[in-house]
Amino acid sequence: QVQLVESGGGLVEPGGSLGLSCVASGRIFTITNMAWHRQAPGKERELVAIITRGGGANYADSVQGRFTISIDHAKSTTTVYLQMNSLKPEDTALYYCNALSLGSYTWGQGTQVTVSS
């Protein structure tokens, strides 16, 4: 199976930057793609960005041009990053990483991002 551990959330002022990391371990060779989702209070969870093993990426319209997703393959781990620039208060949410492996999704525990002055 695949295990995910996220890190990097926090409080940042509008216009600032923040980076998130998600480390996948276990049967990482079975991972097809990884993604970041977010859920704000009172709203449904939404896809923020997705990346394939080979590095092909797609973004939600709301973050296009501000966020960058990347992936790094090591011997025993695969790490996906989300670099968030020009952050807005509406980016405030609990951010989750997930991985698609053998037709099933594994989710991380979530990391809080708060954009506020």
C-alpha positions as CSV (number, residue, x, y, z in Angstrom):
1,Q,0.0,0.0,0.0
2,V,0.9,3.7,-0.2
3,Q,1.2,6.0,2.8
4,L,1.2,9.8,2.6
5,V,2.5,12.4,5.0
6,E,1.9,16.1,4.3
7,S,3.7,19.1,5.7
8,G,4.2,22.8,5.2
9,G,0.9,24.5,6.0
10,G,0.7,27.7,8.1
11,L,-0.4,31.3,8.3
12,V,0.6,33.7,5.6
13,E,-0.4,37.3,4.6
14,P,-2.2,38.0,1.4
15,G,0.2,38.2,-1.5
16,G,2.7,35.9,0.3
17,S,4.0,32.4,-0.6
18,L,3.9,29.0,1.0
19,G,5.1,25.6,0.0
20,L,3.5,22.2,0.8
21,S,5.1,18.8,0.6
22,C,3.6,15.3,0.5
23,V,5.9,12.3,0.9
24,A,4.6,9.0,-0.4
25,S,6.1,5.7,0.9
26,G,5.3,2.1,0.5
27,R,4.5,0.7,-2.9
28,I,5.3,4.0,-4.7
29,F,6.0,2.2,-8.0
30,T,2.2,1.6,-8.3
31,I,1.4,5.4,-8.1
32,T,-0.2,6.7,-11.3
33,N,-0.6,10.3,-10.3
34,M,-0.7,12.5,-7.2
35,A,-2.8,15.6,-6.5
36,W,-3.6,18.4,-4.1
37,H,-7.1,19.1,-3.1
38,R,-8.5,21.6,-0.6
39,Q,-11.6,22.1,1.4
40,A,-12.7,25.4,2.9
41,P,-15.2,25.6,5.8
42,G,-18.7,25.1,4.5
43,K,-17.5,24.2,1.0
44,E,-16.9,20.9,-0.9
45,R,-13.5,19.5,-1.4
46,E,-12.0,20.7,-4.7
47,L,-9.1,19.7,-6.9
48,V,-6.3,22.2,-6.9
49,A,-3.6,20.6,-9.0
50,I,-2.7,17.1,-10.3
51,I,0.5,15.6,-11.6
52,T,1.4,12.4,-13.3
53,R,4.4,10.2,-12.6
54,G,6.1,11.7,-15.6
55,G,5.4,15.3,-14.5
56,G,2.5,16.3,-16.6
57,A,0.4,18.8,-14.6
58,N,-3.0,20.4,-14.6
59,Y,-4.4,23.1,-12.4
60,A,-7.8,24.5,-11.3
61,D,-8.6,27.8,-13.0
62,S,-8.6,29.5,-9.6
63,V,-4.9,28.8,-9.1
64,Q,-3.5,28.7,-12.6
65,G,-0.4,30.9,-12.8
66,R,-0.1,31.2,-9.0
67,F,0.5,27.6,-7.9
68,T,3.0,25.1,-9.2
69,I,2.9,21.4,-8.6
70,S,6.0,19.2,-9.0
71,I,7.1,15.7,-8.3
72,D,10.3,14.1,-7.2
73,H,11.2,10.4,-7.3
74,A,13.7,9.0,-4.9
75,K,14.6,5.3,-4.3
76,S,12.1,4.7,-1.5
77,T,9.8,7.8,-1.6
78,T,8.0,9.9,-4.0
79,T,7.4,13.5,-3.0
80,V,4.9,16.0,-4.5
81,Y,5.2,19.7,-3.9
82,L,2.8,22.5,-4.2
83,Q,4.4,26.0,-4.4
84,M,1.8,28.6,-3.7
85,N,2.5,32.3,-4.7
86,S,0.3,35.4,-4.6
87,L,-1.9,33.8,-2.0
88,K,-5.4,35.2,-1.5
89,P,-7.7,34.9,1.5
90,E,-9.9,32.7,-0.6
91,D,-7.0,30.2,-0.7
92,T,-7.6,29.5,3.0
93,A,-8.5,25.8,3.4
94,L,-7.4,22.5,4.6
95,Y,-5.1,21.1,1.9
96,Y,-5.0,17.3,1.2
97,C,-2.6,15.3,-0.8
98,N,-3.8,12.1,-2.6
99,A,-2.3,9.4,-4.7
100,L,-3.9,7.1,-7.2
101,S,-2.5,3.6,-7.0
102,L,-3.9,0.4,-8.6
103,G,-7.3,2.1,-9.0
104,S,-7.6,3.3,-5.4
105,Y,-7.0,6.6,-3.8
106,T,-5.0,7.2,-0.7
107,W,-5.4,10.5,1.2
108,G,-3.1,12.4,3.5
109,Q,-4.2,13.8,6.8
110,G,-4.4,17.4,5.6
111,T,-2.5,20.5,6.4
112,Q,-4.1,23.9,7.1
113,V,-3.3,27.0,5.0
114,T,-4.6,30.3,6.3
115,V,-4.2,33.5,4.3
116,S,-4.9,36.5,6.5
117,S,-3.5,39.8,7.5
